Amino acid sequence: MRLRGELPPEEEEEEEDWEPDPITVVCYMNDDSDRFLIGSQGQFGGYIYLCKFGENRPQQAYEIPAGTKVKFMQFSNFGELLIIGFSNGEIRLMMIEHPKNYCSIK
């Protein structure tokens, strides 16, 4: 909940039961960090999650357009830009280091 901005940092977080929901796309990071990005459906939809192998919870959550699903996700040839395609036809180009700064094309 804290990753999605639903819980202030000073409040204690209850242990969440993470029931499985369909994962629509996975993209591995190009930096040998054992991290990967996933897009999901169901209760975890609406975000792209940055995860790391061996950890139980995502490290970061990036909001996506409401009511859409991630259909495509891949890094550019040089690994500088993340290209994301959504079910509503939108294409987003973003740098993973600055995820709030992106360019969207419809």
N, C-alpha and C positions, 0 to 999 in steps of 0.2 A: 504494500500500500504506500509506503514511503517513496518508492521509486516512481510511482505514478502521481505523486504530489497530493495524495489523499490523506496524509498523516503528517502533522507538524513534527519537526525533528525532536522536540523535547518530550513528546508523548511516548509511552512504552508501546511497542508493537506486539499485538497478540500473534501467537504462532498460527500461521495460515495453513490450511490443508490444500495442497495444490493438486486438485483432481486433473487428470489429463484432458486436454482439449486438442483438437487437430492443429498441427503445425503446418503452415502453408508453404513456407520457404525457409531455407537455411543458407547462410553465406559465411564462409570462414574468413577471418581477418588475415591480411597479407603480411603480418608483422611477427610471426613466430611466437605469439603471446598465448597460444592455446585458447584464444577467444573466438567467439562466433556470434553472429546476429541471427535472430529468428523472428518470423512473423507468425502469429497464431490467430485462431478463431475463438469463439465462445467468450467466456468471462475474461480472457486475457487478450482479446482483440482490441484494436484501437491504439496499439503500441508496437514498436519494434524493440526487442529486448537484446541487450548485449550480455552474453553469458560467457562463462569460462569453464572449461573441463575441470571436473573434480569439485566444483562448488554446487551447493544445493539451490541457490537463489541467483537470479540475474544481478549483474553489477549495475546496470543502467537501463532506463526505459525512455524511448523516444516516441513522442506522440505522432500519430498519423491522422489523415483526414477522417472525420467521423463517418461511419457507415461504409467504409471501404475495407478491402482486404489487400494484403501485399501479394502480388502475383509474380513479381520478378525482383531479384536483388542480386547485384554483382558489382564488384569493384572495377574501375576503369583499368586499362592496360598497365598504367604506371602506378596504380593503387592509391591515387590521390583523391579520387571522387567515388562516392557510392551512388550507384544508379538504382533507383527503386521504381517499379511499375505497380500501379494500383488498379483495382478492379473497376474504378470509375473512369479509367483512361488517362489519369494524370501520371506524369513521369516527374520524378523529383531527383535532382542532382544535389548532393550534399557532401561536405567534408566531414568525416566522422569526428575529427577533433573539435569542430564547431557545428554541432548538429542543428542549432537554432537558425543558422544562416544557410539557406538553401534556395535553389531556383526550381520553380515548378512550371511544367509545360502541360497544357491540356490539349 
